[in-house]
Amino acid sequence: MKINLKDLTILKAHEALKRGDFTAVELTQAYLDEIKKKNKDVNAYLEVFDVAIESAKAADKIIKSGKGGMLTGIPCGIKDNILIQGQIASAASNILQKYRAPYDATVTSRLKAEGVVFLGRTNMDEFAMGGSTENSAYGVTKNPLDLNRVAGGSSGGSAAAVAMDGALFALGSDTGGSIRQPASFCGVVGLKPTYGAVSRYGVMAMGSSLDQIGPIGKTVSDCEIVFNAIRGKDIKDGTTIDEQTYKYQISNIKYQSGDRKPTIGVPRHFLGGDGIDKSVMEAFEKSLVQFKEKGYEIKEVKLPNISYALMVYYIVMPAEVSSNMARYDGMRFGLHVDGKDGIEDYFKTRKAGLGREVIRRILLGTYVLSSGYYDAYYNRANAVRRMITNDFLKAFESVDLIATPTAPSPAFKIGEKTSDPLSMYLEDIFTVTANITGMPAISVPCGFAKKDGKDLPIGLQLTATHGAEETIFRAGKEFLGSE
């Protein structure tokens, strides 16, 4: 039978699989056919796994036995920095071109336990460093809605895979907006969970105090289902938390349940800059009107130090990058280039294997951590980071959610910002705060901008206090009018 992938959600697919409308093998094959048709133009996948059909056959047996869960037989894509045992995990870098994962990441093993079908590994900015997937060593991922434009980054391949009907959901990593911004550009939903809610064991580290794994899907409910499957404490990741960690903090939220709608705070003092596209602000204002019509209270909030967020991020993140990237030395795994001695081996390997943006961030990070500059930059940035977090916590004493655009513009053209790193970094202006504070945030589609005759998606970002994903899910579902 012909499966309508365009309107399919995890819940619909689960019910259809249970009824026997189609099998997991047929569903997987439908996605593989779509990938074969579209991926040559979009470049969302770096590799499609030849074991996908075998995994689907195993899922069908589980479903037939009546033991299948919500995700059994559901096809998904996995970002190329998340380990799947036996599969290549290159982080879209030449330095790990042939590296095969010796074990599963925790999120991978949890999805395997659910009976998920892994379709393949998705493209990304090299080591997740970028906002356009133009930094991939294996070519840019193009936006399925306009092939002249980027899909966003660094999880551009994951967002594009979902948007082009090449997966029912995908996993990405988010260090400064790398799930939410591509979700915004591709017109899908992307969740960055509370820091520590999802284990990062088996995920290549970029900025260890900022990184978080999360889902990209077509609906808020899809993201919620996947989040609940991968969340939870993990003995292999000491930063993970359980559901009780922020119980007291959540109990102070004005909205808990019942008829009262969450209150939405808007930091208008931060939304008046010249760098925000007019169409983005128009869509944002319409979104607020839509929330009001649904009974939500909208009120202005002050976040006094939010203007420093991008500066803090681009000090803390490169510092952590420079430390995390030290392990790619050509000695233990990945690419090795011979020199006359060990030191020359190291320099030649990194020069041959690492891309321009990765090298730029390593240099920036090494500088801010160097003797004489550590206190002036890194320590000061961490102090301001705490101030920003406190600003958000104070705001959440009077509101339940904070709304901003996800990105200051719709998807930009391929090559438009590659020669201007600062312009590219400004794309993160609304998203970095969730990573700096460790709070959960979601991007949901909220409108379109007409550019060059194409309708380009615009995203709305909703941020909640630590551990309050449930509030985000409720508001996101009501906004989109879907379960």
C-alpha positions as CSV (number, residue, x, y, z in Angstrom):
1,M,0.0,0.0,0.0
2,K,1.0,3.6,-0.5
3,I,1.9,5.2,2.8
4,N,1.2,8.9,3.2
5,L,4.4,10.0,4.9
6,K,3.5,13.7,4.7
7,D,0.8,13.5,7.3
8,L,2.3,10.7,9.4
9,T,3.2,11.2,13.1
10,I,4.6,8.7,15.6
11,L,1.1,8.2,17.1
12,K,-0.5,7.6,13.8
13,A,2.2,5.2,12.6
14,H,2.1,3.3,15.9
15,E,-1.7,2.8,15.6
16,A,-1.4,1.8,12.0
17,L,1.3,-0.7,12.8
18,K,-0.8,-2.2,15.6
19,R,-3.9,-2.4,13.3
20,G,-1.8,-4.0,10.6
21,D,-2.5,-1.3,8.0
22,F,1.2,-1.7,7.1
23,T,4.2,-3.4,8.5
24,A,7.4,-1.9,9.9
25,V,9.2,-3.2,6.8
26,E,6.8,-1.5,4.5
27,L,7.1,1.8,6.5
28,T,10.9,1.6,6.5
29,Q,11.0,0.9,2.8
30,A,8.7,3.9,2.2
31,Y,11.2,6.1,4.0
32,L,14.2,4.5,2.2
33,D,12.5,5.1,-1.1
34,E,12.0,8.8,-0.2
35,I,15.6,9.1,0.9
36,K,16.8,7.6,-2.4
37,K,14.6,10.1,-4.3
38,K,15.6,13.2,-2.4
39,N,18.9,12.8,-0.6
40,K,21.0,13.3,-3.7
41,D,19.8,16.9,-3.8
42,V,19.3,17.6,0.0
43,N,22.3,15.7,1.4
44,A,20.6,15.1,4.7
45,Y,22.1,11.7,5.2
46,L,25.8,10.9,5.0
47,E,25.0,7.2,5.1
48,V,21.9,5.0,4.9
49,F,22.3,1.8,6.9
50,D,21.9,-1.5,5.0
51,V,20.6,-3.1,8.2
52,A,17.5,-0.9,8.4
53,I,15.2,-3.5,6.8
54,E,16.5,-6.3,9.1
55,S,15.8,-4.0,12.1
56,A,12.3,-3.5,10.7
57,K,11.7,-7.2,10.4
58,A,12.7,-7.6,14.1
59,A,10.3,-4.8,15.0
60,D,7.5,-6.5,13.1
61,K,8.0,-9.7,15.2
62,I,7.7,-7.6,18.4
63,I,4.6,-5.9,17.2
64,K,3.0,-9.2,16.2
65,S,3.7,-10.5,19.7
66,G,1.7,-7.6,21.2
67,K,4.7,-6.3,23.1
68,G,5.6,-3.3,20.9
69,G,5.8,0.1,22.4
70,M,5.0,3.5,20.9
71,L,8.4,3.7,19.1
72,T,8.6,0.0,17.9
73,G,9.1,0.0,14.2
74,I,9.4,3.8,13.9
75,P,12.2,4.9,11.5
76,C,14.5,7.6,12.5
77,G,17.8,9.4,11.6
78,I,20.7,9.9,14.0
79,K,23.1,12.8,14.0
80,D,26.6,11.8,13.0
81,N,28.2,12.6,16.4
82,I,26.0,10.0,18.3
83,L,27.5,6.5,18.5
84,I,25.8,3.4,17.1
85,Q,27.9,0.3,17.7
86,G,29.6,-0.9,14.5
87,Q,28.5,2.1,12.4
88,I,30.8,4.9,11.3
89,A,30.5,8.1,13.4
90,S,32.5,10.8,11.8
91,A,31.0,14.0,13.3
92,A,31.2,15.1,9.6
93,S,34.9,15.4,9.9
94,N,37.8,14.0,7.9
95,I,39.7,13.2,11.1
96,L,37.1,10.5,11.9
97,Q,36.2,9.5,8.3
98,K,36.5,5.8,8.9
99,Y,35.9,5.6,12.7
100,R,33.5,2.9,13.7
101,A,31.7,3.2,17.0
102,P,32.9,0.5,19.5
103,Y,29.7,0.8,21.6
104,D,26.3,2.4,21.7
105,A,25.5,5.9,23.1
106,T,23.0,5.7,25.9
107,V,20.4,7.4,23.8
108,T,21.0,4.8,21.1
109,S,20.7,1.8,23.4
110,R,17.5,3.3,24.9
111,L,16.0,3.7,21.4
112,K,17.1,0.2,20.5
113,A,15.3,-1.1,23.5
114,E,12.2,0.6,22.2
115,G,12.5,-1.2,18.8
116,V,13.3,1.9,16.8
117,V,14.6,1.5,13.2
118,F,17.8,3.5,12.5
119,L,17.7,4.6,8.9
120,G,21.1,6.3,8.8
121,R,23.4,9.0,10.1
122,T,22.6,12.6,9.3
123,N,24.9,15.4,8.1
124,M,26.0,18.1,10.5
125,D,28.5,20.9,10.9
126,E,31.9,19.4,11.7
127,F,32.0,18.4,15.4
128,A,28.7,20.4,15.7
129,M,30.5,23.7,15.2
130,G,28.3,25.9,13.0
131,G,24.8,27.1,12.3
132,S,24.3,26.1,8.7
133,T,25.8,22.6,8.1
134,E,28.1,24.3,5.6
135,N,31.1,23.3,7.8
136,S,30.6,19.6,7.1
137,A,33.5,17.9,5.4
138,Y,31.0,16.1,3.2
139,G,29.1,18.9,1.7
140,V,26.3,21.3,2.8
141,T,22.8,20.0,3.7
142,K,20.3,22.0,1.6
143,N,16.9,23.1,2.9
144,P,14.3,20.8,1.4
145,L,11.9,23.8,1.0
146,D,14.4,25.8,-1.0
147,L,17.6,24.0,-2.2
148,N,19.4,27.4,-2.6
149,R,19.2,27.9,1.2
150,V,20.8,26.2,4.2
151,A,18.9,23.8,6.5
152,G,20.5,25.4,9.6
153,G,22.9,23.8,11.9
154,S,24.6,22.1,13.4
155,S,21.9,19.4,13.3
156,G,20.9,20.5,9.7
157,G,20.9,16.9,8.4
158,S,18.5,15.8,11.1
159,A,16.0,18.6,10.6
160,A,16.2,18.2,6.8
161,A,15.6,14.5,7.1
162,V,12.4,15.0,8.9
163,A,11.3,17.9,6.7
164,M,11.8,15.9,3.5
165,D,9.9,12.9,4.9
166,G,13.2,11.0,5.1
167,A,12.5,10.0,8.8
168,L,9.6,10.2,11.2
169,F,11.9,11.7,13.8
170,A,15.6,12.4,14.3
171,L,18.0,13.0,17.1
172,G,20.3,16.0,17.2
173,S,22.6,17.7,19.7
174,D,22.2,21.3,20.9
175,T,25.1,23.4,22.3
176,G,23.8,26.9,21.4
177,G,20.7,26.3,19.3
178,S,21.8,23.4,17.0
179,I,18.4,21.6,17.3
180,R,16.1,24.6,17.5
181,Q,17.5,26.8,14.7
182,P,17.5,24.1,12.0
183,A,14.0,23.0,13.1
184,S,13.0,26.7,12.6
185,F,14.6,26.8,9.2
186,C,13.0,23.6,8.0
187,G,9.5,24.1,9.5
188,V,9.6,21.2,12.0
189,V,9.7,21.0,15.9
190,G,12.9,20.8,17.8
191,L,13.4,20.3,21.6
192,K,16.5,21.2,23.6
193,P,15.9,19.5,27.0
194,T,17.0,20.6,30.5
195,Y,20.7,20.2,30.9
196,G,21.3,16.7,32.3
197,A,17.8,15.4,31.4
198,V,19.3,13.2,28.6
199,S,22.6,11.3,28.9
200,R,25.5,12.4,26.7
201,Y,27.4,9.1,27.1
202,G,28.6,8.1,23.6
203,V,28.0,11.5,22.1
204,M,31.1,13.4,20.9
205,A,31.5,16.4,23.3
206,M,31.7,19.9,22.0
207,G,31.0,22.2,25.0
208,S,30.5,19.9,27.9
209,S,28.6,22.4,30.1
210,L,26.3,23.3,27.2
211,D,25.7,20.2,25.2
212,Q,22.3,18.4,25.3
213,I,20.7,15.7,23.1
214,G,17.2,16.2,21.9
215,P,14.6,15.2,19.3
216,I,13.4,16.8,16.1
217,G,9.9,15.8,14.8
218,K,6.9,16.9,12.9
219,T,4.8,17.6,16.0
220,V,5.3,18.5,19.7
221,S,3.8,15.2,20.7
222,D,6.4,13.3,18.6
223,C,9.2,15.2,20.4
224,E,7.6,14.5,23.7
225,I,7.3,10.7,23.0
226,V,11.0,10.6,22.0
227,F,12.1,12.7,24.9
228,N,10.4,10.4,27.4
229,A,12.1,7.4,25.8
230,I,15.6,8.8,26.0
231,R,15.5,10.9,29.2
232,G,16.6,9.8,32.7
233,K,19.6,9.2,34.9
234,D,22.6,7.3,33.5
235,I,25.4,5.9,35.7
236,K,27.7,6.5,32.7
237,D,27.1,10.3,32.7
238,G,27.6,12.0,36.0
239,T,25.8,15.1,34.8
240,T,22.4,13.4,34.3
241,I,19.5,14.1,36.6
242,D,16.3,12.3,37.5
243,E,12.8,13.7,37.3
244,Q,12.9,14.7,41.0
245,T,15.9,17.0,40.6
246,Y,13.9,20.2,39.9
247,K,10.7,19.0,41.6
248,Y,10.7,21.9,44.2
249,Q,11.5,24.5,41.5
250,I,8.7,23.2,39.3
251,S,6.3,23.3,42.2
252,N,6.8,27.0,42.4
253,I,5.6,27.5,38.8
254,K,2.3,29.5,38.8
255,Y,0.8,27.1,36.3
256,Q,0.6,23.4,37.3
257,S,-2.6,21.9,35.8
258,G,-6.3,22.6,35.5
259,D,-7.9,25.3,33.5
260,R,-5.5,28.2,34.0
261,K,-3.3,28.7,31.1
262,P,0.5,29.3,31.5
263,T,1.6,32.9,31.5
264,I,4.0,33.9,28.8
265,G,6.7,36.4,29.3
266,V,8.2,38.5,26.5
267,P,11.5,40.3,26.8
268,R,10.6,43.2,24.5
269,H,13.7,45.1,25.5
270,F,15.7,42.4,23.7
271,L,13.6,42.3,20.5
272,G,14.2,45.7,19.2
273,G,17.5,45.2,17.4
274,D,18.1,46.0,13.7
275,G,19.3,42.5,13.0
276,I,15.9,40.9,13.3
277,D,14.1,40.3,10.0
278,K,10.8,42.1,9.7
279,S,8.9,39.0,8.7
280,V,10.2,37.2,11.8
281,M,8.8,39.9,14.1
282,E,5.5,39.9,12.3
283,A,5.1,36.1,12.7
284,F,6.2,36.5,16.4
285,E,3.6,39.1,17.1
286,K,0.9,37.0,15.4
287,S,1.9,34.1,17.6
288,L,1.4,36.2,20.7
289,V,-2.1,37.2,19.5
290,Q,-2.8,33.5,18.9
291,F,-1.8,32.6,22.5
292,K,-4.0,35.5,23.8
293,E,-7.0,34.1,21.9
294,K,-6.4,30.7,23.5
295,G,-6.6,32.3,27.0
296,Y,-2.9,32.8,27.7
297,E,-1.7,35.9,29.6
298,I,1.1,37.8,27.9
299,K,3.3,40.1,30.0
300,E,6.6,41.8,29.6
301,V,9.6,40.6,31.5
302,K,13.0,42.1,32.1
303,L,16.2,40.1,31.6
304,P,18.8,42.7,32.5
305,N,21.9,40.8,31.4
306,I,20.6,38.9,28.4
307,S,22.5,41.2,26.0
308,Y,25.7,39.6,27.2
309,A,24.5,36.0,26.5
310,L,26.1,35.7,23.0
311,M,29.4,37.1,24.3
312,V,29.4,34.7,27.3
313,Y,28.6,31.8,25.0
314,Y,31.4,32.6,22.5
315,I,33.9,32.6,25.4
316,V,32.7,29.5,27.3
317,M,32.0,27.3,24.3
318,P,35.4,27.7,22.5
319,A,37.2,27.2,25.8
320,E,35.4,23.9,26.2
321,V,35.9,23.1,22.5
322,S,39.7,23.5,22.8
323,S,39.8,21.1,25.7
324,N,37.5,18.5,24.2
325,M,39.2,18.5,20.8
326,A,42.6,17.7,22.3
327,R,41.7,14.0,22.1
328,Y,41.8,14.0,18.3
329,D,45.5,13.7,18.1
330,G,46.0,11.0,15.4
331,M,47.4,8.6,18.0
332,R,44.4,6.8,19.5
333,F,41.7,6.7,16.8
334,G,40.8,8.3,13.5
335,L,43.1,9.8,10.9
336,H,46.9,9.5,11.3
337,V,49.4,11.4,9.2
338,D,53.1,10.5,9.6
339,G,55.6,13.1,10.4
340,K,59.3,12.9,11.4
341,D,58.3,12.6,15.1
342,G,55.3,12.5,17.4
343,I,54.9,16.2,17.5
344,E,54.9,16.5,13.7
345,D,52.5,13.6,13.5
346,Y,50.1,15.6,15.7
347,F,50.3,18.8,13.8
348,K,50.0,17.1,10.3
349,T,47.1,15.0,11.4
350,R,45.1,17.9,12.8
351,K,45.9,20.1,9.8
352,A,44.8,17.4,7.4
353,G,41.8,16.3,9.4
354,L,40.1,19.4,10.9
355,G,38.2,22.1,9.1
356,R,38.5,25.9,9.2
357,E,35.7,26.6,11.7
358,V,36.9,23.9,14.1
359,I,40.5,25.3,14.0
360,R,39.1,28.8,14.6
361,R,37.2,27.8,17.7
362,I,40.2,25.8,19.1
363,L,42.4,28.9,18.7
364,L,39.8,31.1,20.3
365,G,39.4,28.7,23.2
366,T,43.1,28.2,23.7
367,Y,43.5,32.0,23.9
368,V,40.8,32.6,26.5
369,L,42.2,29.8,28.7
370,S,45.8,31.0,28.3
371,S,47.8,32.4,31.2
372,G,47.0,36.1,31.7
373,Y,43.6,35.9,30.0
374,Y,41.8,33.1,32.0
375,D,40.5,35.5,34.6
376,A,39.8,38.3,32.2
377,Y,37.7,36.2,29.9
378,Y,36.8,32.7,31.0
379,N,36.2,33.3,34.7
380,R,34.4,36.6,34.0
381,A,32.2,34.9,31.4
382,N,31.2,32.2,33.9
383,A,30.3,34.9,36.5
384,V,28.0,36.7,33.9
385,R,26.6,33.3,33.0
386,R,25.4,32.9,36.6
387,M,23.9,36.4,36.5
388,I,21.9,35.5,33.3
389,T,20.7,32.3,34.8
390,N,19.5,34.2,37.9
391,D,17.7,36.7,35.7
392,F,15.7,33.9,34.1
393,L,15.0,32.3,37.4
394,K,13.7,35.6,38.7
395,A,11.5,36.0,35.6
396,F,10.0,32.6,36.1
397,E,8.7,33.6,39.5
398,S,6.0,35.6,37.6
399,V,5.7,33.8,34.3
400,D,5.7,30.1,33.2
401,L,7.2,30.5,29.8
402,I,9.4,33.0,27.9
403,A,8.8,33.5,24.2
404,T,11.1,34.8,21.6
405,P,11.7,34.1,17.9
406,T,13.9,31.0,17.4
407,A,16.2,32.8,14.9
408,P,16.5,36.4,13.8
409,S,15.9,35.4,10.1
410,P,14.4,32.7,8.0
411,A,16.9,30.3,6.3
412,F,19.6,32.2,4.5
413,K,21.2,31.4,1.2
414,I,24.1,28.9,1.0
415,G,27.4,30.8,1.0
416,E,25.7,34.0,2.2
417,K,27.5,34.1,5.6
418,T,30.5,31.8,5.2
419,S,33.0,34.7,4.8
420,D,31.6,36.5,7.9
421,P,31.9,34.4,11.0
422,L,30.5,37.1,13.2
423,S,27.3,37.3,11.1
424,M,26.9,33.6,11.4
425,Y,27.5,33.7,15.2
426,L,24.7,36.3,15.5
427,E,22.2,33.6,14.3
428,D,22.5,32.1,17.8
429,I,21.3,35.3,19.6
430,F,18.0,33.9,20.8
431,T,18.9,30.2,21.3
432,V,22.2,30.4,23.4
433,T,20.4,31.5,26.6
434,A,18.8,28.0,27.0
435,N,22.2,26.4,26.9
436,I,23.9,29.0,29.2
437,T,21.1,28.6,31.8
438,G,20.6,24.8,31.3
439,M,16.8,25.4,30.8
440,P,14.6,23.5,28.3
441,A,13.4,25.3,25.1
442,I,11.5,24.2,22.0
443,S,11.1,25.7,18.5
444,V,7.7,25.3,16.9
445,P,6.7,26.6,13.4
446,C,4.8,29.9,13.7
447,G,4.5,31.3,10.1
448,F,6.3,31.9,6.8
449,A,8.3,34.6,5.1
450,K,8.1,35.1,1.4
451,K,11.6,35.2,0.0
452,D,12.5,34.8,-3.7
453,G,9.0,33.4,-4.4
454,K,9.4,30.7,-1.7
455,D,7.5,30.4,1.6
456,L,10.3,30.0,4.2
457,P,9.3,28.7,7.7
458,I,9.8,30.8,10.8
459,G,10.1,29.4,14.3
460,L,8.8,30.5,17.7
461,Q,10.9,29.6,20.8
462,L,9.4,28.8,24.2
463,T,11.7,28.5,27.2
464,A,10.7,27.2,30.6
465,T,12.5,26.8,33.9
466,H,14.6,23.7,34.7
467,G,12.8,20.5,34.4
468,A,9.5,22.0,33.2
469,E,9.4,20.3,29.8
470,E,5.7,19.4,30.5
471,T,4.8,23.1,30.4
472,I,6.5,23.5,27.1
473,F,4.8,20.5,25.6
474,R,1.3,21.7,26.7
475,A,1.8,25.2,25.3
476,G,3.4,23.9,22.1
477,K,0.5,21.5,21.4
478,E,-2.2,24.1,22.1
479,F,-0.4,26.6,19.9
480,L,-0.2,24.2,17.0
481,G,-3.7,22.9,17.7
482,S,-2.5,19.3,17.7
483,E,-2.0,16.5,20.2
